[in-house]
């Protein structure tokens, strides 16, 4: 990027760059704003209506990248499947099946996961 800085007679600094470089910056800014709006909308949708905290940004980033909520929460808590499985009294394969939606999350398992991951129950999938 070639940038030239000039000063006006009043001392104000101005930046000159090519139209193509300017367009690139505008495009990158617009994409960032869209991504931030998506994260904010998702967090608002997942937040408890009574005012609990929204999902952490790292969890939202994982979800926007295509990771399921359970795996995103596990990664955020820096736990492996084996460790989480031990904490909830099940097998690693069962946790994998839950993360990949090969098994449904029961209310009992959801409660155990919420405790093990230290998250509100409503953050876990239905």
Backbone torsions as a table, in degrees:
resi	resn	phi	psi	omega
1	UNK	NA	127.4	178.1
2	UNK	-101.0	120.0	-177.2
3	UNK	-126.3	139.3	176.3
4	UNK	-124.2	132.6	178.6
5	UNK	-109.4	129.1	177.9
6	UNK	-125.9	157.6	178.2
7	UNK	-112.0	137.2	176.4
8	UNK	-80.1	167.4	177.4
9	UNK	-57.8	-25.3	179.2
10	UNK	-86.7	-0.5	177.7
11	UNK	93.4	1.8	179.5
12	UNK	-75.1	135.3	179.0
13	UNK	-91.2	133.8	177.8
14	UNK	-119.9	147.6	179.4
15	UNK	-111.7	130.2	177.0
16	UNK	-110.1	132.4	174.3
17	UNK	-147.9	166.1	-176.7
18	UNK	-68.1	158.1	178.4
19	UNK	-61.6	-39.5	179.3
20	UNK	-62.9	-42.4	178.7
21	UNK	-67.0	-40.1	176.3
22	UNK	-60.4	-46.1	179.5
23	UNK	-61.0	-39.0	176.8
24	UNK	-61.6	-44.5	179.3
25	UNK	-63.2	-43.3	179.1
26	UNK	-63.0	-43.7	179.4
27	UNK	-62.0	-45.4	178.8
28	UNK	-61.9	-40.3	178.6
29	UNK	-64.1	-43.4	179.9
30	UNK	-64.0	-41.0	177.7
31	UNK	-63.8	-41.1	178.1
32	UNK	-62.0	-43.2	-179.9
33	UNK	-63.7	-38.8	177.3
34	UNK	-64.2	-43.9	179.1
35	UNK	-62.3	-43.8	179.1
36	UNK	-64.4	-37.7	177.5
37	UNK	-65.9	-39.7	177.6
38	UNK	-62.2	-45.3	179.7
39	UNK	-63.1	-44.7	-179.8
40	UNK	-63.4	-40.4	179.2
41	UNK	-65.9	-41.6	178.9
42	UNK	-65.2	-46.5	179.5
43	UNK	-59.9	-41.4	179.1
44	UNK	-64.4	-38.9	180.0
45	UNK	-67.9	-33.1	-178.3
46	UNK	-87.4	-13.9	-177.7
47	UNK	-70.6	147.2	176.7
48	UNK	-67.7	133.7	-179.2
49	UNK	-61.3	-18.4	179.2
50	UNK	-85.4	1.8	171.6
51	UNK	105.7	15.5	177.4
52	UNK	-69.1	167.6	-174.8
53	UNK	-68.2	147.5	174.8
54	UNK	-73.6	172.1	177.7
55	UNK	-59.1	144.2	175.3
56	UNK	-62.5	151.1	-177.0
57	UNK	-57.7	-39.2	-179.7
58	UNK	-62.0	-39.6	177.8
59	UNK	-65.3	-45.1	179.3
60	UNK	-61.0	-39.8	179.0
61	UNK	-62.2	-43.8	178.0
62	UNK	-60.0	-44.2	-178.2
63	UNK	-64.3	-43.6	178.6
64	UNK	-64.4	-25.9	176.6
65	UNK	-82.5	-1.2	176.0
66	UNK	103.6	3.4	178.2
67	UNK	-80.1	140.8	176.9
68	UNK	-68.4	158.6	-175.6
69	UNK	-60.5	-42.9	-177.8
70	UNK	-62.9	-46.3	178.6
71	UNK	-65.7	-40.0	179.0
72	UNK	-60.3	-41.9	178.3
73	UNK	-66.9	-41.0	179.4
74	UNK	-63.4	-44.1	178.6
75	UNK	-64.1	-40.3	179.1
76	UNK	-60.9	-37.9	178.7
77	UNK	-84.1	1.8	177.3
78	UNK	55.9	48.2	178.1
79	UNK	-118.1	143.3	173.2
80	UNK	-85.1	166.6	178.7
81	UNK	-63.1	-38.9	-179.3
82	UNK	-63.7	-46.5	179.9
83	UNK	-60.8	-46.3	-180.0
84	UNK	-64.3	-41.3	179.1
85	UNK	-59.4	-43.9	178.4
86	UNK	-61.5	-41.2	-177.9
87	UNK	-65.3	-30.6	-179.0
88	UNK	-102.8	3.5	175.5
89	UNK	74.0	42.6	179.5
90	UNK	-142.4	-167.7	-178.4
91	UNK	-101.4	161.8	175.9
92	UNK	-61.1	-39.2	179.7
93	UNK	-61.8	-37.1	177.9
94	UNK	-64.3	-43.6	177.5
95	UNK	-62.1	-43.0	177.3
96	UNK	-59.6	-44.2	178.6
97	UNK	-61.6	-39.8	177.6
98	UNK	-63.9	-46.1	-178.7
99	UNK	-63.0	-33.9	-178.3
100	UNK	-96.6	11.0	176.1
101	UNK	58.4	31.6	173.0
102	UNK	-85.7	-16.4	175.2
103	UNK	-131.3	150.2	177.6
104	UNK	-87.5	146.9	178.3
105	UNK	-81.8	120.5	177.3
106	UNK	-85.8	158.6	178.7
107	UNK	-57.2	-38.3	-179.9
108	UNK	-64.8	-46.6	179.9
109	UNK	-67.9	-38.8	178.9
110	UNK	-59.4	-42.0	179.2
111	UNK	-63.5	-44.2	178.7
112	UNK	-62.4	-42.1	179.1
113	UNK	-64.6	-42.2	179.6
114	UNK	-60.3	-41.1	178.6
115	UNK	-67.8	-47.3	-177.8
116	UNK	-63.4	-36.3	-179.0
117	UNK	-91.8	-6.1	-179.3
118	UNK	55.1	54.9	179.5
119	UNK	-133.2	159.5	174.7
120	UNK	-64.7	146.1	179.9
121	UNK	-53.2	-40.5	-173.5
122	UNK	-71.6	-6.8	174.3
123	UNK	-75.9	-20.7	-177.6
124	UNK	-84.3	150.9	-177.8
125	UNK	-67.2	154.1	176.7
126	UNK	-79.1	NA	NA
